[in-house]
Amino acid sequence: METLVTVLPIIIDILLIILLVIGIILLIKCIRIIDKARDLIQNVEDKVNSLNALFSVVEMFNSKIALITEKVTSTIEGFITKIFNRKNKDEYDEEDELESILEKEGNE
């Protein structure tokens, strides 16, 4: 029993020391993994920032092309509406002329 009382604390101390060493090793590995992840994230961030200029140029071209197509479509739409309005006015004028001729013939 006396040997158990003297040996048991030594075994517990040895196991605690081993647990502490394993904990320190795992902590060091976690720190290295975090540093690698930080470097990777920084690398990705640098690459994304370098592409921001490209994205802004693409966005500028997109807005210019949208503006140009809007102007072209509004011009074509205006031209088409003018053509149809002329036809409607011409048809209306012909109808007015026919009515005025019929009225003149009816009055005579």
C-alpha positions as CSV (number, residue, x, y, z in Angstrom):
1,M,0.0,0.0,0.0
2,E,2.9,2.3,0.8
3,T,4.4,1.7,-2.6
4,L,1.1,2.5,-4.3
5,V,0.9,5.8,-2.4
6,T,4.4,6.8,-3.5
7,V,4.2,5.4,-7.1
8,L,0.7,6.7,-8.0
9,P,1.6,10.4,-7.7
10,I,4.7,9.9,-9.8
11,I,2.7,8.2,-12.5
12,I,0.1,11.0,-12.4
13,D,2.8,13.6,-12.6
14,I,4.4,11.8,-15.6
15,L,1.0,11.6,-17.4
16,L,0.3,15.3,-16.7
17,I,3.7,16.2,-18.1
18,I,3.1,14.1,-21.3
19,L,-0.4,15.7,-21.6
20,L,1.1,19.2,-21.3
21,V,3.8,18.4,-23.9
22,I,1.2,17.1,-26.3
23,G,-0.9,20.2,-25.7
24,I,2.0,22.5,-26.4
25,I,2.8,20.6,-29.6
26,L,-0.8,20.8,-30.8
27,L,-0.9,24.5,-30.0
28,I,2.3,25.1,-32.0
29,K,0.8,23.2,-35.0
30,C,-2.4,25.2,-34.7
31,I,-0.4,28.4,-34.8
32,R,1.4,27.3,-37.9
33,I,-1.9,26.3,-39.6
34,I,-3.4,29.7,-38.7
35,D,-0.3,31.5,-40.1
36,K,-0.5,29.5,-43.4
37,A,-4.2,30.2,-43.6
38,R,-3.5,33.9,-43.0
39,D,-0.9,33.9,-45.8
40,L,-3.3,32.2,-48.1
41,I,-6.1,34.6,-47.4
42,Q,-3.7,37.5,-47.9
43,N,-2.6,36.1,-51.3
44,V,-6.3,35.7,-52.4
45,E,-7.1,39.2,-51.2
46,D,-4.2,40.6,-53.2
47,K,-5.3,38.7,-56.3
48,V,-8.9,39.9,-55.9
49,N,-7.7,43.5,-55.4
50,S,-5.7,43.3,-58.6
51,L,-8.9,42.1,-60.4
52,N,-10.9,45.0,-59.1
53,A,-9.4,47.3,-61.7
54,L,-10.5,44.9,-64.4
55,F,-14.0,44.6,-63.0
56,S,-14.3,48.4,-62.9
57,V,-13.2,48.6,-66.5
58,V,-15.8,45.9,-67.5
59,E,-18.5,47.8,-65.6
60,M,-17.6,51.0,-67.3
61,F,-17.8,49.4,-70.8
62,N,-21.1,47.8,-69.8
63,S,-22.6,51.1,-68.7
64,K,-21.4,52.8,-71.9
65,I,-22.8,50.0,-74.1
66,A,-26.1,50.2,-72.3
67,L,-26.2,53.9,-72.8
68,I,-25.5,53.6,-76.5
69,T,-28.0,50.8,-77.1
70,E,-30.6,52.9,-75.2
71,K,-30.0,55.9,-77.4
72,V,-30.1,53.7,-80.6
73,T,-33.3,52.0,-79.6
74,S,-34.9,55.4,-78.6
75,T,-33.9,56.8,-82.0
76,I,-35.3,53.8,-83.9
77,E,-38.5,54.0,-81.8
78,G,-38.9,57.7,-82.5
79,F,-38.4,57.1,-86.2
80,I,-40.9,54.3,-86.3
81,T,-43.5,56.3,-84.3
82,K,-43.0,59.2,-86.8
83,I,-43.6,56.9,-89.7
84,F,-46.8,55.5,-88.2
85,N,-48.0,58.9,-87.2
86,R,-47.5,60.2,-90.7
87,K,-49.5,57.2,-92.1
88,N,-52.3,57.9,-89.6
89,K,-52.3,61.6,-90.4
90,D,-52.3,60.8,-94.2
91,E,-55.2,58.3,-93.7
92,Y,-57.0,60.9,-91.6
93,D,-56.4,63.6,-94.2
94,E,-57.8,61.3,-96.9
95,E,-60.9,60.6,-94.8
96,D,-61.4,64.3,-94.2
97,E,-61.0,65.0,-97.9
98,L,-63.6,62.3,-98.7
99,E,-66.0,63.6,-96.2
100,S,-65.6,67.2,-97.4
101,I,-66.1,66.0,-101.1
102,L,-69.2,64.1,-100.0
103,E,-70.5,67.2,-98.2
104,K,-69.9,69.4,-101.2
105,E,-71.7,67.0,-103.5
106,G,-74.5,66.7,-101.0
107,N,-74.9,70.5,-100.8
108,E,-74.9,70.9,-104.5
